[in-house]
Amino acid sequence: MASLLGRPTKTLICSHKFTSFSLQNRRDFKSALKIKWVRPEPVPFNDPKMTGDLATLGTMEMTQIPSLWRDSTELQSADENIKRIHTLEFLRRPFLKEEFMHQYVNRVKSHQLDDNSPEVKIAKITVKIRNLQIHMAQFPRDIKSKVCLKEFIDRRHKLLEQLKHQDYKKYEWILDKLDLEHKVYKFGAEKRVERKESLRRLTALYIEKVKVVRLQEYKELLESQQEGFLKEKLEKLIWMKKTEAECGAEQTVTDEDIESVRKQLQELQVVKPKEIME
């Protein structure tokens, strides 16, 4: 082809057939894997899976009187209707929260007057966190409660870190008592979820699974042919020993070799009926 200046120019010829063939094979390979990837839904920070709360706030007997008024002599001698009005069933939520606080603190306090130890602080914050998690499940757009919950989670994490460095046995004990799992998340450390990278991992897992299945199938095939192979080997060893004896050649096959193969064949024939019966 000549240019405007009269000089010949080179033309680039592409092999469209080869390119389309290779791309088509690649598409066929991907479709044959039958791997479907669905983008995982983001998990909010206040979810128990993220905060490490393995249990919920718990349940409370609503017919009981709060511990604050349990020793009141006036309430004990009062009418049954008045007693019922002062139970948790008819009181507001802060009284129920305070009762849970009292219950959690009793699990971890070291003595009767313990009210400021790290374990008690962690127990109180845990009650607040689990209470706010219930509230956020009902009102997810409550920004003020969301901010408070984030502050409580960070404060508990800080207290757990301090207790971990000061007394590791007590740290493990408090996690067990409050059904907690101490999770550490650094901002920006989480890896971005991408479709291409996820498909690569799923493909690698699929290939490993196929490899294991194929090796197992090949192993079963070889085991099924083992008896015929041993029979043929035994016959050939007997023929070789007989032929060498007739020709007066040096004996390369001994009776021990023949007996060894015969023993393997007998053991295999004994094992196979047992497998069939099972």
Accessible surface in RSA format (square Angstrom, percent):
REM  Atomic radii and reference values for relative SASA: ProtOr
REM  Chains: A
REM  Algorithm: Lee & Richards
REM  Probe-radius: 1.40
REM  Slices: 20
REM RES _ NUM      All-atoms   Total-Side   Main-Chain    Non-polar    All polar
REM                ABS   REL    ABS   REL    ABS   REL    ABS   REL    ABS   REL
RES MET A   1   170.07  88.1 117.81  78.0  52.25 124.4  97.50  82.9  72.57  96.1
RES ALA A   2    76.25  70.1  49.21  75.9  27.05  61.5  49.53  69.7  26.73  70.8
RES SER A   3    43.35  36.6  24.04  32.1  19.31  44.5  31.46  67.0  11.89  16.7
RES LEU A   4   190.50 106.1 155.14 111.0  35.35  88.9 159.13 111.8  31.37  84.4
RES LEU A   5   148.65  82.8 118.30  84.6  30.35  76.3 123.46  86.7  25.19  67.8
RES GLY A   6    58.60  72.3   0.00   N/A  58.60  72.3  30.12  82.7  28.48  63.8
RES ARG A   7   169.13  71.0 168.71  86.0   0.42   1.0  49.92  68.2 119.21  72.2
RES PRO A   8   120.33  87.7  99.26  90.5  21.07  76.6 100.72  83.2  19.61 121.8
RES THR A   9    65.56  46.6  50.31  51.0  15.25  36.4  50.03  67.2  15.53  23.5
RES LYS A  10   206.27 100.6 172.53 105.9  33.75  80.3 121.52 109.4  84.75  90.3
RES THR A  11    87.62  62.3  58.94  59.8  28.68  68.4  42.95  57.7  44.67  67.5
RES LEU A  12   164.80  91.8 133.07  95.2  31.74  79.8 134.53  94.5  30.28  81.5
RES ILE A  13   155.58  88.5 127.72  95.2  27.86  67.1 131.04  94.4  24.54  66.6
RES CYS A  14    72.33  54.7  55.38  61.8  16.95  39.8  16.60  42.1  55.73  60.1
RES SER A  15    69.64  58.9  52.49  70.1  17.15  39.5  46.21  98.4  23.43  32.8
RES HIS A  16   139.43  76.2 134.26  93.3   5.16  13.2  91.09  93.9  48.34  56.2
RES LYS A  17   175.06  85.4 165.74 101.7   9.33  22.2 114.10 102.7  60.96  64.9
RES PHE A  18   140.26  70.2 135.70  84.0   4.56  11.9 139.76  84.7   0.50   1.4
RES THR A  19    70.74  50.3  69.26  70.2   1.49   3.5  49.53  66.5  21.21  32.1
RES SER A  20    64.41  54.4  57.06  76.2   7.35  16.9  47.67 101.5  16.73  23.4
RES PHE A  21   126.32  63.2 121.56  75.3   4.76  12.4 126.32  76.6   0.00   0.0
RES SER A  22    39.12  33.1  32.78  43.7   6.34  14.6  26.43  56.3  12.69  17.8
RES LEU A  23    71.74  40.0  71.57  51.2   0.17   0.4  71.57  50.3   0.17   0.5
RES GLN A  24    89.26  49.9  89.26  65.2   0.00   0.0  31.15  66.3  58.10  44.1
RES ASN A  25    67.95  46.9  62.46  60.4   5.50  13.2  24.33  58.5  43.62  42.2
RES ARG A  26   144.25  60.6 138.55  70.6   5.71  13.6  40.80  55.8 103.46  62.7
RES ARG A  27   141.04  59.2 136.06  69.4   4.98  11.9  59.71  81.6  81.34  49.3
RES ASP A  28    72.12  50.5  68.67  68.4   3.45   8.2  28.15  66.3  43.97  43.9
RES PHE A  29   112.18  56.1 106.47  65.9   5.71  14.9 111.86  67.8   0.32   0.9
RES LYS A  30   137.84  67.2 126.93  77.9  10.91  26.0  75.13  67.6  62.72  66.8
RES SER A  31    77.75  65.7  55.72  74.4  22.03  50.8  54.09 115.2  23.66  33.1
RES ALA A  32    65.92  60.6  45.60  70.4  20.32  46.2  54.09  76.2  11.83  31.3
RES LEU A  33    19.55  10.9  16.80  12.0   2.75   6.9  16.80  11.8   2.75   7.4
RES LYS A  34   184.69  90.1 147.19  90.3  37.50  89.3 103.24  92.9  81.44  86.8
RES ILE A  35    47.29  26.9  18.97  14.1  28.32  68.3  22.65  16.3  24.64  66.9
RES LYS A  36   178.97  87.3 149.40  91.7  29.57  70.4  97.36  87.6  81.61  86.9
RES TRP A  37    51.79  20.8  26.91  13.0  24.88  58.4  20.70  11.0  31.09  50.4
RES VAL A  38   108.31  71.3  90.95  82.3  17.36  41.8  93.86  81.6  14.45  39.2
RES ARG A  39   138.55  58.2 124.54  63.5  14.00  33.3  58.11  79.4  80.43  48.7
RES PRO A  40    74.89  54.6  56.77  51.8  18.12  65.9  66.57  55.0   8.32  51.7
RES GLU A  41   151.59  87.0 135.25 102.3  16.34  38.9  51.09  98.8 100.50  82.1
RES PRO A  42   128.73  93.8 103.35  94.2  25.38  92.3 114.70  94.7  14.03  87.2
RES VAL A  43    74.55  49.1  53.55  48.5  21.00  50.6  54.59  47.4  19.96  54.1
RES PRO A  44    75.74  55.2  63.28  57.7  12.46  45.3  75.35  62.2   0.39   2.4
RES PHE A  45    60.93  30.5  52.93  32.8   8.00  20.8  54.15  32.8   6.78  19.4
RES ASN A  46    22.40  15.4  19.23  18.6   3.17   7.6   0.94   2.3  21.46  20.7
RES ASP A  47    38.92  27.3  35.00  34.8   3.92   9.3   4.00   9.4  34.92  34.8
RES PRO A  48    59.68  43.5  57.65  52.6   2.03   7.4  57.93  47.8   1.75  10.9
RES LYS A  49   155.18  75.7 145.79  89.5   9.39  22.3  96.48  86.8  58.70  62.5
RES MET A  50    59.21  30.7  53.50  35.4   5.71  13.6  38.44  32.7  20.77  27.5
RES THR A  51    13.95   9.9   0.42   0.4  13.54  32.3   3.35   4.5  10.60  16.0
RES GLY A  52     1.02   1.3   0.00   N/A   1.02   1.3   1.02   2.8   0.00   0.0
RES ASP A  53     7.28   5.1   0.39   0.4   6.89  16.3   0.39   0.9   6.89   6.9
RES LEU A  54   120.13  66.9  84.18  60.2  35.95  90.4  88.93  62.5  31.20  84.0
RES ALA A  55    37.52  34.5  26.33  40.6  11.19  25.5  34.92  49.2   2.61   6.9
RES THR A  56   109.56  77.9  98.59 100.0  10.97  26.1  80.11 107.6  29.45  44.5
RES LEU A  57    11.27   6.3   8.57   6.1   2.70   6.8   8.57   6.0   2.70   7.3
RES GLY A  58    45.77  56.4   0.00   N/A  45.77  56.4  26.89  73.8  18.88  42.3
RES THR A  59   129.11  91.8 109.11 110.6  20.00  47.7  79.76 107.1  49.35  74.6
RES MET A  60    34.08  17.6  13.82   9.1  20.26  48.2   6.59   5.6  27.49  36.4
RES GLU A  61   110.57  63.5 100.58  76.1   9.99  23.8  42.13  81.5  68.44  55.9
RES MET A  62    74.33  38.5  71.71  47.5   2.62   6.2  64.55  54.9   9.77  13.0
RES THR A  63    89.88  63.9  74.55  75.6  15.34  36.6  61.37  82.4  28.51  43.1
RES GLN A  64    53.86  30.1  46.07  33.7   7.79  18.6  23.91  50.9  29.95  22.7
RES ILE A  65    40.01  22.8  36.50  27.2   3.51   8.5  36.50  26.3   3.51   9.5
RES PRO A  66     5.45   4.0   5.45   5.0   0.00   0.0   5.45   4.5   0.00   0.0
RES SER A  67    36.02  30.4  20.72  27.7  15.30  35.2  10.36  22.1  25.66  36.0
RES LEU A  68   139.92  77.9 111.48  79.8  28.45  71.5 117.77  82.7  22.15  59.6
RES TRP A  69    69.23  27.8  67.44  32.6   1.79   4.2  52.11  27.8  17.12  27.8
RES ARG A  70   105.31  44.2  97.09  49.5   8.22  19.6  55.71  76.1  49.60  30.1
RES ASP A  71   128.10  89.7 109.43 108.9  18.68  44.2  37.50  88.2  90.61  90.4
RES SER A  72    36.37  30.7  25.73  34.3  10.64  24.5  23.66  50.4  12.72  17.8
RES THR A  73    95.88  68.2  90.18  91.4   5.71  13.6  72.56  97.5  23.33  35.3
RES GLU A  74   130.67  75.0 122.30  92.5   8.37  19.9  70.45 136.3  60.22  49.2
RES LEU A  75    16.57   9.2  14.50  10.4   2.07   5.2  16.39  11.5   0.17   0.5
RES GLN A  76   108.95  60.9  93.53  68.4  15.42  36.7  38.51  82.0  70.44  53.4
RES SER A  77    98.51  83.2  59.65  79.6  38.87  89.5  52.86 112.6  45.66  64.0
RES ALA A  78    28.94  26.6   9.82  15.2  19.12  43.5  19.21  27.0   9.74  25.8
RES ASP A  79    81.93  57.4  69.69  69.4  12.24  28.9  29.69  69.9  52.24  52.1
RES GLU A  80   123.68  71.0 119.78  90.6   3.90   9.3  61.65 119.2  62.03  50.6
RES ASN A  81   102.85  70.9 102.00  98.6   0.86   2.1  20.78  50.0  82.07  79.3
RES ILE A  82    79.10  45.0  79.10  58.9   0.00   0.0  79.10  57.0   0.00   0.0
RES LYS A  83    52.91  25.8  52.91  32.5   0.00   0.0  20.20  18.2  32.70  34.8
RES ARG A  84   138.48  58.1 135.36  69.0   3.12   7.4  43.19  59.0  95.29  57.7
RES ILE A  85   102.03  58.1 101.24  75.4   0.79   1.9 101.24  72.9   0.79   2.1
RES HIS A  86    58.12  31.8  57.97  40.3   0.15   0.4  27.74  28.6  30.38  35.4
RES THR A  87     9.38   6.7   9.38   9.5   0.00   0.0   8.97  12.0   0.41   0.6
RES LEU A  88     4.30   2.4   0.31   0.2   3.99  10.0   0.31   0.2   3.98  10.7
RES GLU A  89    87.27  50.1  63.56  48.1  23.72  56.5  21.64  41.9  65.63  53.6
RES PHE A  90   105.84  53.0  72.74  45.1  33.11  86.2  79.06  47.9  26.78  76.7
RES LEU A  91    40.36  22.5  21.02  15.0  19.33  48.6  23.24  16.3  17.11  46.1
RES ARG A  92   185.26  77.8 175.57  89.5   9.69  23.1  66.17  90.4 119.09  72.2
RES ARG A  93   118.38  49.7 107.29  54.7  11.09  26.4  66.15  90.4  52.23  31.7
RES PRO A  94    82.03  59.8  74.87  68.2   7.16  26.0  77.62  64.1   4.41  27.4
RES PHE A  95    68.44  34.2  65.48  40.6   2.96   7.7  67.01  40.6   1.43   4.1
RES LEU A  96    33.65  18.7  33.54  24.0   0.11   0.3  33.54  23.6   0.11   0.3
RES LYS A  97    63.46  31.0  60.43  37.1   3.03   7.2  22.50  20.3  40.96  43.6
RES GLU A  98   110.16  63.2 109.82  83.1   0.34   0.8  43.06  83.3  67.10  54.8
RES GLU A  99    12.27   7.0  11.16   8.4   1.12   2.7   1.09   2.1  11.18   9.1
RES PHE A 100     8.11   4.1   8.11   5.0   0.00   0.0   8.11   4.9   0.00   0.0
RES MET A 101    18.73   9.7  18.71  12.4   0.02   0.0  18.73  15.9   0.00   0.0
RES HIS A 102    81.19  44.4  76.00  52.8   5.19  13.3  46.86  48.3  34.33  39.9
RES GLN A 103    70.88  39.6  66.44  48.6   4.44  10.6  28.47  60.6  42.41  32.2
RES TYR A 104     2.54   1.2   2.54   1.4   0.00   0.0   0.45   0.3   2.09   2.6
RES VAL A 105    16.63  10.9  16.63  15.1   0.00   0.0  16.63  14.4   0.00   0.0
RES ASN A 106    69.24  47.7  47.53  45.9  21.71  52.3  23.67  57.0  45.57  44.0
RES ARG A 107    86.53  36.3  68.72  35.0  17.81  42.4  35.10  48.0  51.43  31.2
RES VAL A 108     1.86   1.2   0.00   0.0   1.86   4.5   0.09   0.1   1.77   4.8
RES LYS A 109    51.52  25.1  32.02  19.6  19.50  46.4  17.73  16.0  33.79  36.0
RES SER A 110    83.86  70.9  43.20  57.7  40.66  93.7  42.40  90.3  41.46  58.1
RES HIS A 111   106.57  58.2  94.56  65.7  12.02  30.7  80.06  82.5  26.51  30.8
RES GLN A 112   145.72  81.5 127.71  93.3  18.01  42.9  53.10 113.0  92.62  70.2
RES LEU A 113   157.70  87.8 135.63  97.0  22.07  55.5 141.01  99.0  16.69  44.9
RES ASP A 114    12.06   8.4   5.62   5.6   6.44  15.2   2.02   4.7  10.04  10.0
RES ASP A 115    91.39  64.0  81.96  81.6   9.42  22.3  28.86  67.9  62.53  62.4
RES ASN A 116   110.52  76.2  99.51  96.2  11.01  26.5  31.89  76.7  78.63  76.0
RES SER A 117    24.77  20.9  17.08  22.8   7.69  17.7  23.05  49.1   1.72   2.4
RES PRO A 118    50.57  36.9  50.40  45.9   0.16   0.6  50.57  41.7   0.00   0.0
RES GLU A 119     7.57   4.3   7.57   5.7   0.00   0.0   0.00   0.0   7.57   6.2
RES VAL A 120     0.08   0.1   0.08   0.1   0.00   0.0   0.08   0.1   0.00   0.0
RES LYS A 121    82.73  40.4  80.87  49.6   1.86   4.4  35.18  31.7  47.55  50.7
RES ILE A 122     0.00   0.0   0.00   0.0   0.00   0.0   0.00   0.0   0.00   0.0
RES ALA A 123     0.00   0.0   0.00   0.0   0.00   0.0   0.00   0.0   0.00   0.0
RES LYS A 124    57.28  27.9  57.28  35.1   0.00   0.0  31.75  28.6  25.53  27.2
RES ILE A 125    10.15   5.8  10.15   7.6   0.00   0.0  10.15   7.3   0.00   0.0
RES THR A 126     0.00   0.0   0.00   0.0   0.00   0.0   0.00   0.0   0.00   0.0
RES VAL A 127     0.00   0.0   0.00   0.0   0.00   0.0   0.00   0.0   0.00   0.0
RES LYS A 128    56.26  27.4  55.85  34.3   0.41   1.0  14.78  13.3  41.48  44.2
RES ILE A 129     0.00   0.0   0.00   0.0   0.00   0.0   0.00   0.0   0.00   0.0
RES ARG A 130     4.14   1.7   3.15   1.6   0.99   2.4   1.71   2.3   2.43   1.5
RES ASN A 131    17.63  12.2  17.46  16.9   0.17   0.4   0.00   0.0  17.63  17.0
RES LEU A 132    27.11  15.1  27.11  19.4   0.00   0.0  27.11  19.0   0.00   0.0
RES GLN A 133    23.57  13.2  15.45  11.3   8.11  19.3  11.66  24.8  11.91   9.0
RES ILE A 134    67.84  38.6  63.90  47.6   3.94   9.5  67.63  48.7   0.21   0.6
RES HIS A 135    56.60  30.9  53.91  37.5   2.69   6.9  40.44  41.7  16.16  18.8
RES MET A 136     9.22   4.8   5.80   3.8   3.42   8.1   5.98   5.1   3.24   4.3
RES ALA A 137    86.76  79.8  47.83  73.8  38.93  88.6  60.44  85.1  26.32  69.7
RES GLN A 138   123.24  68.9  95.07  69.5  28.17  67.1  35.20  74.9  88.04  66.8
RES PHE A 139   110.53  55.3 107.06  66.3   3.47   9.0 110.53  67.0   0.00   0.0
RES PRO A 140    89.33  65.1  78.13  71.2  11.21  40.7  78.25  64.6  11.08  68.9
RES ARG A 141   215.32  90.4 198.42 101.1  16.90  40.2  74.47 101.8 140.85  85.4
RES ASP A 142    45.66  32.0  36.57  36.4   9.10  21.5  15.39  36.2  30.27  30.2
RES ILE A 143   114.66  65.3 111.59  83.1   3.07   7.4 111.59  80.4   3.07   8.3
RES LYS A 144   164.99  80.5 156.57  96.1   8.42  20.0 104.79  94.3  60.20  64.1
RES SER A 145    16.03  13.5  14.06  18.8   1.97   4.5   1.97   4.2  14.06  19.7
RES LYS A 146    80.26  39.2  80.21  49.2   0.05   0.1  26.50  23.9  53.76  57.3
RES VAL A 147    77.48  51.0  74.97  67.9   2.51   6.0  77.47  67.3   0.01   0.0
RES CYS A 148    44.27  33.5  43.99  49.1   0.28   0.7   4.57  11.6  39.70  42.8
RES LEU A 149     0.00   0.0   0.00   0.0   0.00   0.0   0.00   0.0   0.00   0.0
RES LYS A 150    90.54  44.2  90.54  55.6   0.00   0.0  64.00  57.6  26.54  28.3
RES GLU A 151    93.62  53.7  88.16  66.7   5.45  13.0  32.24  62.4  61.38  50.1
RES PHE A 152    34.74  17.4  34.74  21.5   0.00   0.0  34.74  21.1   0.00   0.0
RES ILE A 153    27.50  15.7  26.58  19.8   0.92   2.2  26.58  19.1   0.92   2.5
RES ASP A 154    67.76  47.5  63.56  63.3   4.20   9.9  28.43  66.9  39.34  39.2
RES ARG A 155   117.04  49.1 112.31  57.2   4.73  11.3  40.64  55.5  76.40  46.3
RES ARG A 156     7.13   3.0   7.13   3.6   0.00   0.0   0.01   0.0   7.12   4.3
RES HIS A 157    63.54  34.7  61.69  42.9   1.85   4.7  41.53  42.8  22.00  25.6
RES LYS A 158   131.59  64.2 129.20  79.3   2.38   5.7  74.64  67.2  56.95  60.7
RES LEU A 159    26.82  14.9  26.31  18.8   0.51   1.3  26.31  18.5   0.51   1.4
RES LEU A 160     5.46   3.0   5.46   3.9   0.00   0.0   5.46   3.8   0.00   0.0
RES GLU A 161    43.86  25.2  43.86  33.2   0.00   0.0  23.33  45.1  20.53  16.8
RES GLN A 162    80.51  45.0  75.73  55.3   4.79  11.4  30.30  64.5  50.21  38.1
RES LEU A 163     5.64   3.1   4.82   3.5   0.82   2.1   5.21   3.7   0.43   1.2
RES LYS A 164    73.78  36.0  67.62  41.5   6.15  14.7  24.48  22.0  49.29  52.5
RES HIS A 165   148.52  81.2 113.30  78.8  35.22  90.1  81.53  84.0  66.99  77.9
RES GLN A 166   135.20  75.6  96.94  70.8  38.26  91.1  42.31  90.1  92.89  70.5
RES ASP A 167    57.67  40.4  53.43  53.2   4.24  10.0  18.15  42.7  39.52  39.4
RES TYR A 168   114.91  53.7 108.09  61.5   6.82  17.8  72.92  54.8  41.99  51.8
RES LYS A 169   172.52  84.2 165.83 101.7   6.69  15.9 110.06  99.1  62.45  66.5
RES LYS A 170    76.26  37.2  70.84  43.5   5.42  12.9  33.19  29.9  43.07  45.9
RES TYR A 171    13.79   6.4  13.79   7.8   0.00   0.0   4.58   3.4   9.21  11.3
RES GLU A 172    90.64  52.0  84.34  63.8   6.30  15.0  26.30  50.9  64.34  52.5
RES TRP A 173    96.43  38.7  90.13  43.6   6.30  14.8  80.09  42.7  16.34  26.5
RES ILE A 174     0.00   0.0   0.00   0.0   0.00   0.0   0.00   0.0   0.00   0.0
RES LEU A 175    27.29  15.2  25.68  18.4   1.61   4.0  25.92  18.2   1.37   3.7
RES ASP A 176   111.20  77.9  95.00  94.6  16.20  38.3  27.00  63.5  84.21  84.0
RES LYS A 177    86.29  42.1  76.98  47.2   9.30  22.1  25.05  22.5  61.24  65.2
RES LEU A 178     0.02   0.0   0.00   0.0   0.02   0.0   0.00   0.0   0.02   0.0
RES ASP A 179    61.93  43.4  59.12  58.8   2.81   6.7   7.46  17.5  54.48  54.3
RES LEU A 180    11.48   6.4   2.38   1.7   9.10  22.9   2.38   1.7   9.10  24.5
RES GLU A 181    79.64  45.7  75.59  57.2   4.05   9.6  26.03  50.4  53.61  43.8
RES HIS A 182    32.77  17.9   6.82   4.7  25.95  66.4   7.59   7.8  25.18  29.3
RES LYS A 183    69.19  33.8  50.74  31.1  18.45  43.9  25.86  23.3  43.32  46.1
RES VAL A 184    79.24  52.1  50.82  46.0  28.42  68.5  51.01  44.3  28.22  76.5
RES TYR A 185   126.89  59.2  94.69  53.9  32.20  83.8  82.74  62.2  44.15  54.4
RES LYS A 186   150.38  73.4 141.14  86.6   9.25  22.0  88.07  79.3  62.31  66.4
RES PHE A 187   209.71 104.9 173.28 107.3  36.43  94.8 179.06 108.6  30.66  87.7
RES GLY A 188    58.47  72.1   0.00   N/A  58.47  72.1  30.10  82.6  28.37  63.5
RES ALA A 189    73.95  68.0  36.29  56.0  37.66  85.7  47.04  66.2  26.91  71.3
RES GLU A 190   123.04  70.6  98.17  74.3  24.87  59.2  70.78 136.9  52.26  42.7
RES LYS A 191   144.48  70.5 119.47  73.3  25.01  59.6  94.87  85.4  49.61  52.8
RES ARG A 192   196.25  82.4 174.28  88.8  21.97  52.3  65.39  89.4 130.86  79.3
RES VAL A 193    67.41  44.4  56.49  51.1  10.92  26.3  60.93  52.9   6.48  17.6
RES GLU A 194    83.90  48.2  80.29  60.7   3.61   8.6  22.89  44.3  61.01  49.8
RES ARG A 195   143.10  60.1 139.69  71.2   3.40   8.1  40.04  54.7 103.06  62.5
RES LYS A 196   136.49  66.6 133.71  82.0   2.78   6.6  77.60  69.8  58.89  62.7
RES GLU A 197    57.66  33.1  56.96  43.1   0.71   1.7  16.08  31.1  41.59  34.0
RES SER A 198    21.37  18.1  18.88  25.2   2.49   5.7   9.17  19.5  12.19  17.1
RES LEU A 199    43.09  24.0  42.47  30.4   0.62   1.6  43.09  30.3   0.00   0.0
RES ARG A 200   147.34  61.9 137.18  69.9  10.16  24.2  54.38  74.3  92.96  56.3
RES ARG A 201   131.59  55.3 127.09  64.8   4.51  10.7  51.62  70.5  79.98  48.5
RES LEU A 202    60.82  33.9  58.19  41.6   2.63   6.6  58.19  40.9   2.63   7.1
RES THR A 203    32.36  23.0  32.36  32.8   0.00   0.0  20.82  28.0  11.54  17.4
RES ALA A 204    53.61  49.3  48.11  74.2   5.50  12.5  52.58  74.0   1.04   2.7
RES LEU A 205   119.52  66.6 114.44  81.9   5.08  12.8 114.84  80.7   4.68  12.6
RES TYR A 206    78.06  36.4  73.38  41.7   4.69  12.2  46.54  35.0  31.52  38.9
RES ILE A 207    82.09  46.7  81.05  60.4   1.04   2.5  81.51  58.7   0.58   1.6
RES GLU A 208    89.99  51.7  89.99  68.1   0.00   0.0  38.13  73.7  51.86  42.3
RES LYS A 209   141.15  68.9 134.70  82.6   6.45  15.4  83.57  75.2  57.58  61.3
RES VAL A 210    43.26  28.5  41.86  37.9   1.40   3.4  43.26  37.6   0.00   0.0
RES LYS A 211   102.77  50.1  97.79  60.0   4.98  11.9  61.77  55.6  41.00  43.7
RES VAL A 212    96.41  63.4  94.42  85.5   1.99   4.8  95.46  82.9   0.96   2.6
RES VAL A 213    68.98  45.4  66.11  59.8   2.87   6.9  68.90  59.9   0.07   0.2
RES ARG A 214   155.18  65.2 151.63  77.3   3.55   8.5  41.65  56.9 113.53  68.8
RES LEU A 215   113.01  62.9 108.19  77.4   4.82  12.1 109.24  76.7   3.77  10.1
RES GLN A 216    89.28  49.9  86.65  63.3   2.63   6.3  33.22  70.7  56.06  42.5
RES GLU A 217    97.64  56.1  91.67  69.3   5.97  14.2  37.78  73.1  59.86  48.9
RES TYR A 218   125.67  58.7 122.05  69.4   3.62   9.4  87.59  65.8  38.08  46.9
RES LYS A 219   114.89  56.0 112.59  69.1   2.30   5.5  60.08  54.1  54.81  58.4
RES GLU A 220    94.02  54.0  88.06  66.6   5.97  14.2  31.18  60.3  62.84  51.3
RES LEU A 221    90.20  50.2  85.32  61.0   4.88  12.3  89.60  62.9   0.60   1.6
RES LEU A 222    86.81  48.3  80.82  57.8   5.98  15.0  81.25  57.1   5.56  15.0
RES GLU A 223    84.51  48.5  82.32  62.3   2.19   5.2  33.96  65.7  50.55  41.3
RES SER A 224    71.06  60.0  45.95  61.3  25.11  57.9  45.75  97.4  25.31  35.5
RES GLN A 225    99.97  55.9  92.39  67.5   7.58  18.0  38.83  82.6  61.14  46.4
RES GLN A 226    76.48  42.8  73.00  53.4   3.48   8.3  17.03  36.3  59.45  45.1
RES GLU A 227    40.15  23.1  40.15  30.4   0.00   0.0   8.89  17.2  31.26  25.5
RES GLY A 228    43.53  53.7   0.00   N/A  43.53  53.7  34.28  94.1   9.25  20.7
RES PHE A 229   124.99  62.5 119.27  73.9   5.72  14.9 122.88  74.5   2.10   6.0
RES LEU A 230     7.56   4.2   7.56   5.4   0.00   0.0   7.56   5.3   0.00   0.0
RES LYS A 231    90.65  44.2  89.20  54.7   1.45   3.4  44.25  39.8  46.39  49.4
RES GLU A 232    87.95  50.5  85.43  64.6   2.52   6.0  29.51  57.1  58.44  47.7
RES LYS A 233    83.95  41.0  79.01  48.5   4.94  11.8  38.57  34.7  45.38  48.3
RES LEU A 234    21.66  12.1  21.66  15.5   0.00   0.0  21.66  15.2   0.00   0.0
RES GLU A 235   118.84  68.2 112.28  84.9   6.56  15.6  42.69  82.6  76.16  62.2
RES LYS A 236   116.15  56.7 114.81  70.4   1.34   3.2  71.41  64.3  44.73  47.6
RES LEU A 237    26.53  14.8  26.53  19.0   0.00   0.0  26.53  18.6   0.00   0.0
RES ILE A 238    75.32  42.9  74.25  55.3   1.06   2.6  74.46  53.6   0.85   2.3
RES TRP A 239   161.43  64.8 157.96  76.5   3.48   8.2 136.05  72.5  25.38  41.2
RES MET A 240    72.86  37.7  71.07  47.0   1.79   4.3  53.78  45.7  19.08  25.3
RES LYS A 241    62.55  30.5  62.52  38.4   0.04   0.1  18.47  16.6  44.08  47.0
RES LYS A 242   131.05  63.9 124.04  76.1   7.02  16.7  72.32  65.1  58.73  62.6
RES THR A 243    44.12  31.4  43.91  44.5   0.21   0.5  38.99  52.4   5.13   7.8
RES GLU A 244    27.44  15.8  26.25  19.9   1.18   2.8  15.51  30.0  11.93   9.7
RES ALA A 245    62.62  57.6  38.55  59.5  24.07  54.8  42.69  60.1  19.93  52.8
RES GLU A 246   127.66  73.3  88.32  66.8  39.34  93.7  45.78  88.6  81.88  66.9
RES CYS A 247    97.21  73.5  59.90  66.8  37.31  87.7  27.14  68.8  70.07  75.6
RES GLY A 248    68.87  84.9   0.00   N/A  68.87  84.9  34.28  94.1  34.60  77.5
RES ALA A 249    54.78  50.4  36.62  56.5  18.16  41.3  46.34  65.3   8.44  22.4
RES GLU A 250   149.91  86.1 129.91  98.3  20.00  47.6  54.09 104.6  95.82  78.2
RES GLN A 251    83.26  46.6  61.99  45.3  21.27  50.6  51.25 109.1  32.01  24.3
RES THR A 252    93.46  66.5  64.90  65.8  28.57  68.1  68.07  91.4  25.40  38.4
RES VAL A 253     6.81   4.5   5.97   5.4   0.84   2.0   6.01   5.2   0.79   2.2
RES THR A 254    61.44  43.7  57.46  58.3   3.98   9.5  57.37  77.1   4.07   6.2
RES ASP A 255    83.50  58.5  80.23  79.9   3.27   7.7  27.31  64.3  56.19  56.0
RES GLU A 256   127.13  73.0 119.90  90.7   7.23  17.2  67.99 131.5  59.14  48.3
RES ASP A 257    63.54  44.5  60.28  60.0   3.26   7.7  14.16  33.3  49.38  49.2
RES ILE A 258    14.24   8.1  14.24  10.6   0.00   0.0  14.24  10.3   0.00   0.0
RES GLU A 259    96.03  55.1  93.57  70.8   2.47   5.9  41.54  80.3  54.50  44.5
RES SER A 260    54.95  46.4  46.53  62.1   8.42  19.4  29.38  62.6  25.57  35.8
RES VAL A 261     6.64   4.4   6.64   6.0   0.00   0.0   6.64   5.8   0.00   0.0
RES ARG A 262    73.12  30.7  73.12  37.3   0.00   0.0  26.94  36.8  46.19  28.0
RES LYS A 263   130.59  63.7 128.91  79.1   1.68   4.0  72.54  65.3  58.05  61.8
RES GLN A 264    87.72  49.1  83.47  61.0   4.25  10.1  27.67  58.9  60.05  45.5
RES LEU A 265    16.30   9.1  16.30  11.7   0.00   0.0  16.30  11.4   0.00   0.0
RES GLN A 266    98.88  55.3  97.55  71.3   1.33   3.2  31.21  66.4  67.67  51.3
RES GLU A 267    94.32  54.2  90.15  68.2   4.17   9.9  41.52  80.3  52.80  43.1
RES LEU A 268    29.93  16.7  26.54  19.0   3.39   8.5  29.44  20.7   0.49   1.3
RES GLN A 269    70.78  39.6  63.10  46.1   7.68  18.3  23.52  50.1  47.26  35.8
RES VAL A 270    88.25  58.1  82.44  74.6   5.81  14.0  86.42  75.1   1.83   5.0
RES VAL A 271    71.68  47.2  71.68  64.9   0.00   0.0  71.68  62.3   0.00   0.0
RES LYS A 272    58.34  28.5  57.74  35.4   0.60   1.4  43.58  39.2  14.76  15.7
RES PRO A 273    65.37  47.6  63.01  57.4   2.35   8.6  65.09  53.7   0.27   1.7
RES LYS A 274   126.25  61.6 124.83  76.6   1.41   3.4  73.72  66.4  52.53  56.0
RES GLU A 275   111.08  63.8  95.13  72.0  15.95  38.0  35.14  68.0  75.95  62.0
RES ILE A 276   148.14  84.3 120.48  89.8  27.66  66.7 127.58  91.9  20.56  55.8
RES MET A 277   166.53  86.2 129.93  86.0  36.61  87.2 111.10  94.5  55.43  73.4
RES GLU A 278   180.37 103.6 114.67  86.8  65.69 156.4  65.13 126.0 115.23  94.1
END  Absolute sums over single chains surface
CHAIN  1 A    22206.2      19329.0       2877.2      13052.0       9154.2
END  Absolute sums over all chains
TOTAL         22206.2      19329.0       2877.2      13052.0       9154.2
